[in-house]
Each structure stands twice: as structure tokens, then as C-alpha cells.
Amino acid sequence: MADNKVYVKESAIADPGPLGLACFALTTFCLSMINAGLVVAESVYVVIALALVYGGTAQVLAGMWEFKKNNVFGATAFTSYGAFWVSLGIFELLAIQKVWVIPPQGTWLFLLAWTIFTAYMWIGSFGTNKALIVVFTLLLLTFILLTIGAAGNDAAHTWGGYCGIVTAIAAWYTSAAGIYNAVFGRVVLPVGPCKK
């Protein structure tokens, strides 16, 4: 009897993790430079463009590819933080165009919600590798400081900017490790796999 089943070969795809981390790192770095007061606030237009295209759209795509690789942590993280950047980009663009006035409590609520999300993603990072644990620890601290800053504490806002810069550097390192270790076929930059 003939086998009438159709067999579909699973296609292998490259690891989208380094892309997602690069998108996250670069956009975080630029916004954090503003938050830390190291560049003028008007530079936010650069962040808006990055948030909508690289940190947002490209990172969401990385998240979709993580779904394809059956990586629930990567899929949730990249898709969510990509959406964070798109929403922040729209949020800032409409505020700058004076379409609306953002009340301080609205910014605080936005950041508080992302702090809560980041807190449980931080716990999830313990099942990944040490480099990602560092990224998520720093990111959680950044969101906590920025949330306190949005409640009226200028020093916390500035420190949140500095912490965001360090977060971006850690994410760039983890992205570079994913690229170098794959293309050279050996550990060039260690990420310290967690023992399960």
C-alpha cells in the first residue's frame, strides 16, 4: 500500500539571539546616554528612529525566529522588548509633536509595568547562561531606577541612564559572543553556561 503522507523537511535557521541582543543593546545605549545626561535631550529623535526600526521591528523579527527555534525565553524576551521599543518610539514621537501631553504618572506606570515584566524574565534568565543573567540583572536595576526617577527622583533617573549604558555593553558582549563563537566554531567569548 502506497504511503500518501507528505513529509516536510524541517529547515534549519541561524540563531536569532545575537541579532535580538544587538538591536536591544544599540537602542538601549542611545537612550541611556540621554537619560544619563551625557548627550543633549534633543538627541531623542535618534532614539525614536532606532526604537521604531532596529530596537523595535528588527527585534520583534528576532523574537519570531526564536519561536521557530522553539526558544520560549528568547521569543518572549525579543518580541516583548521589541514591542517596548515600538511603543516607546510612538509614545515619544507623539509627545514631541505635541499630539498629547504625557503626565508624569503615565510614564511611571509604563516603566513600572516593564519593571514587573523584567523581574520575572530575570528569574527565567537563570535557566539560560551567565551572560544573559548579567544582562537581565542590569536591565532590572535600570528599570527600577528609571521607575523611581519617573516618580520625581532626578538622581535615580540619571543613575538609571548609567546603568542602562552598562546593560547595553553587557548585551553587546553577549551578542558578540553568539556571533564569534558560531563563525569561528569555538568559544571566543565565553557566556558561562548555567548548570541545570
NUVO-771543 format. One line per field, with one value per residue (C-alpha): chain; x, y, z; residue in three letters. Coordinates in nm, 4 decimals, decimal comma, always signed. Layout:
% residues N
mol (A|...)
x (X|...)
y (Y|...)
z (Z|...)
type (ala|...)
% end
This chain:
% residues 196
mol (A|A|A|A|A|A|A|A|A|A|A|A|A|A|A|A|A|A|A|A|A|A|A|A|A|A|A|A|A|A|A|A|A|A|A|A|A|A|A|A|A|A|A|A|A|A|A|A|A|A|A|A|A|A|A|A|A|A|A|A|A|A|A|A|A|A|A|A|A|A|A|A|A|A|A|A|A|A|A|A|A|A|A|A|A|A|A|A|A|A|A|A|A|A|A|A|A|A|A|A|A|A|A|A|A|A|A|A|A|A|A|A|A|A|A|A|A|A|A|A|A|A|A|A|A|A|A|A|A|A|A|A|A|A|A|A|A|A|A|A|A|A|A|A|A|A|A|A|A|A|A|A|A|A|A|A|A|A|A|A|A|A|A|A|A|A|A|A|A|A|A|A|A|A|A|A|A|A|A|A|A|A|A|A|A|A|A|A|A|A|A|A|A|A|A|A)
x (+0,0000|+0,1408|+0,2360|+0,0312|+0,1822|+0,3571|+0,6875|+0,8166|+1,1824|+1,2435|+1,4596|+1,7453|+1,7737|+2,0564|+2,0437|+1,8460|+1,9767|+2,2773|+2,0551|+1,7949|+2,0617|+2,2325|+1,9005|+1,8326|+2,1859|+2,2228|+1,8842|+1,9289|+2,2737|+2,1460|+1,8505|+2,0656|+2,3197|+2,0342|+1,8986|+2,2456|+2,2744|+2,5801|+2,4160|+2,1501|+1,7839|+1,7109|+1,9004|+1,5777|+1,4936|+1,7760|+1,6263|+1,2788|+1,4090|+1,6067|+1,3134|+1,0769|+1,3136|+1,6080|+1,5234|+1,1575|+1,0843|+1,4101|+1,3975|+1,0375|+1,1514|+1,4284|+1,1603|+0,9540|+1,2576|+1,3140|+0,9625|+1,0735|+1,3721|+1,1401|+1,3161|+1,0368|+1,2650|+1,4217|+1,0871|+0,9183|+1,2090|+1,2828|+0,9198|+0,8283|+1,1250|+1,0868|+0,7273|+0,8553|+1,0750|+0,8000|+0,5570|+0,8191|+0,9061|+0,5405|+0,4955|+0,7906|+0,7084|+0,3518|+0,4743|+0,7358|+0,4784|+0,2568|-0,0230|-0,0585|+0,0979|+0,2349|+0,1558|+0,4443|+0,2206|+0,1717|+0,5474|+0,5787|+0,3033|+0,4654|+0,8026|+0,6543|+0,4767|+0,8019|+0,9864|+0,7399|+0,7818|+1,1602|+1,1561|+1,0056|+1,2177|+1,5204|+1,4198|+1,3781|+1,7283|+1,8707|+1,7964|+1,9952|+2,3610|+2,5649|+2,5998|+2,2209|+2,1826|+2,4147|+2,2154|+1,8824|+2,0164|+2,1422|+1,8227|+1,6071|+1,8179|+1,7872|+1,4079|+1,3855|+1,5950|+1,4033|+1,0704|+1,1879|+1,3117|+0,9706|+0,8212|+1,0253|+1,3728|+1,6150|+1,9211|+1,7590|+1,6766|+2,0393|+2,1711|+1,9199|+2,0849|+2,4307|+2,3004|+2,1376|+2,4734|+2,6319|+2,3312|+2,3846|+2,7548|+2,6677|+2,4089|+2,6598|+2,9108|+2,6539|+2,5579|+2,9224|+2,9786|+2,6931|+2,8394|+3,2080|+3,1500|+2,9330|+3,1505|+3,4818|+3,3383|+3,4901|+3,4477|+3,5970|+3,3891|+3,2570|+2,8972|+2,9246|+2,6522|+2,4369|+2,4280|+2,0750)
y (+0,0000|+0,3394|+0,5912|+0,9034|+1,1133|+1,4357|+1,4800|+1,8309|+1,8691|+2,0991|+2,3883|+2,4962|+2,8673|+3,0674|+3,1644|+3,4920|+3,5638|+3,7758|+3,9915|+4,0449|+4,1318|+4,3730|+4,5515|+4,5763|+4,6899|+4,9660|+5,1253|+5,0953|+5,2546|+5,5596|+5,6230|+5,5657|+5,8239|+6,0765|+5,9554|+5,9842|+6,3412|+6,2626|+6,3899|+6,6573|+6,5645|+6,6654|+6,3523|+6,1669|+6,1836|+5,9348|+5,7074|+5,7328|+5,6211|+5,3357|+5,2367|+5,2050|+5,0261|+4,8495|+4,8130|+4,7603|+4,5976|+4,4041|+4,2798|+4,1603|+3,9669|+3,8075|+3,7079|+3,5449|+3,3451|+3,2362|+3,0880|+2,8923|+2,7610|+2,6647|+2,9023|+3,0295|+3,2612|+3,4259|+3,4505|+3,6171|+3,8491|+3,9742|+4,0097|+4,1897|+4,4269|+4,4919|+4,5939|+4,8034|+4,9992|+5,0469|+5,1693|+5,3988|+5,5366|+5,6173|+5,7499|+5,9917|+6,0928|+6,1912|+6,3810|+6,5739|+6,6582|+6,7828|+6,5473|+6,4814|+6,5835|+6,2847|+6,3085|+6,2012|+5,9324|+5,7823|+5,7474|+5,5994|+5,3444|+5,2469|+5,1919|+5,0134|+4,7626|+4,6928|+4,6561|+4,3846|+4,2035|+4,2315|+4,0935|+3,7621|+3,7468|+3,7973|+3,4855|+3,3000|+3,4074|+3,1800|+2,8885|+3,0360|+3,1361|+3,3638|+3,6381|+3,6683|+3,6630|+3,9661|+4,1416|+4,0834|+4,1743|+4,5061|+4,5622|+4,5044|+4,7507|+5,0011|+4,9737|+5,0048|+5,3225|+5,4715|+5,3929|+5,5702|+5,8522|+5,8822|+5,9322|+6,2531|+6,1430|+6,3029|+6,1279|+5,7855|+5,8783|+5,9721|+5,6572|+5,4595|+5,6068|+5,4970|+5,1521|+5,1318|+5,2027|+4,9135|+4,6954|+4,7760|+4,6865|+4,3524|+4,2831|+4,3744|+4,1361|+3,8548|+3,9302|+3,9326|+3,6019|+3,4453|+3,5674|+3,4933|+3,1539|+3,0498|+3,1784|+3,0597|+2,7284|+2,7618|+2,9653|+3,3076|+3,4948|+3,2761|+3,3161|+3,0702|+2,8102|+2,7520|+2,4067|+2,2673)
z (+0,0000|-0,1005|+0,1658|+0,0867|+0,3681|+0,2760|+0,4557|+0,5153|+0,5992|+0,8928|+0,7746|+0,9971|+1,0731|+1,2203|+1,5864|+1,6037|+1,9561|+1,8554|+1,6319|+1,9033|+2,1589|+1,9172|+1,8477|+2,2192|+2,3070|+2,0498|+2,1174|+2,4944|+2,4694|+2,2791|+2,5115|+2,8187|+2,7015|+2,7052|+3,0404|+3,1956|+3,0656|+2,8509|+2,5310|+2,4809|+2,5224|+2,1614|+2,0559|+2,1348|+1,7616|+1,7020|+1,9665|+1,8131|+1,4728|+1,6287|+1,8513|+1,5567|+1,3182|+1,4840|+1,8524|+1,7671|+1,4317|+1,3881|+1,7478|+1,7071|+1,3991|+1,6069|+1,8560|+1,5809|+1,4679|+1,8281|+1,8183|+1,5111|+1,7109|+1,9989|+2,2400|+2,4645|+2,6651|+2,3587|+2,1786|+2,4753|+2,5527|+2,2000|+2,0952|+2,4166|+2,4297|+2,0568|+2,1274|+2,4199|+2,1800|+1,9200|+2,1862|+2,3412|+1,9970|+1,9249|+2,2792|+2,2410|+1,8835|+1,9690|+2,2763|+2,0773|+1,8098|+2,0948|+1,9953|+2,3668|+2,6959|+2,8837|+3,2542|+3,4816|+3,6314|+3,2824|+3,2331|+3,5830|+3,5103|+3,1776|+3,3444|+3,6456|+3,4205|+3,2315|+3,5628|+3,6680|+3,3350|+3,3573|+3,7134|+3,6084|+3,2929|+3,5205|+3,7144|+3,3824|+3,2774|+3,5484|+3,3132|+3,0227|+3,0677|+3,2917|+3,0315|+2,9981|+3,3758|+3,3891|+3,1129|+3,2870|+3,6321|+3,4973|+3,2974|+3,6055|+3,8030|+3,5156|+3,5094|+3,8890|+3,8830|+3,5889|+3,7582|+4,0740|+3,8524|+3,6855|+4,0336|+4,0625|+4,1713|+3,9222|+4,0667|+4,0184|+3,6572|+3,5903|+3,7583|+3,5532|+3,2452|+3,3574|+3,4475|+3,1033|+2,9388|+3,1290|+3,0381|+2,6700|+2,6936|+2,8555|+2,5834|+2,3099|+2,4653|+2,4697|+2,1090|+2,0001|+2,1805|+1,9857|+1,6570|+1,7205|+1,8797|+1,5813|+1,2975|+1,4450|+1,5670|+1,9135|+2,2293|+2,1595|+2,4165|+2,6996|+2,8167|+3,1070|+3,0564|+3,3641|+3,5200|+3,5203)
type (met|ala|asp|asn|lys|val|tyr|val|lys|glu|ser|ala|ile|ala|asp|pro|gly|pro|leu|gly|leu|ala|cys|phe|ala|leu|thr|thr|phe|cys|leu|ser|met|ile|asn|ala|gly|leu|val|val|ala|glu|ser|val|tyr|val|val|ile|ala|leu|ala|leu|val|tyr|gly|gly|thr|ala|gln|val|leu|ala|gly|met|trp|glu|phe|lys|lys|asn|asn|val|phe|gly|ala|thr|ala|phe|thr|ser|tyr|gly|ala|phe|trp|val|ser|leu|gly|ile|phe|glu|leu|leu|ala|ile|gln|lys|val|trp|val|ile|pro|pro|gln|gly|thr|trp|leu|phe|leu|leu|ala|trp|thr|ile|phe|thr|ala|tyr|met|trp|ile|gly|ser|phe|gly|thr|asn|lys|ala|leu|ile|val|val|phe|thr|leu|leu|leu|leu|thr|phe|ile|leu|leu|thr|ile|gly|ala|ala|gly|asn|asp|ala|ala|his|thr|trp|gly|gly|tyr|cys|gly|ile|val|thr|ala|ile|ala|ala|trp|tyr|thr|ser|ala|ala|gly|ile|tyr|asn|ala|val|phe|gly|arg|val|val|leu|pro|val|gly|pro|cys|lys|lys)
% end
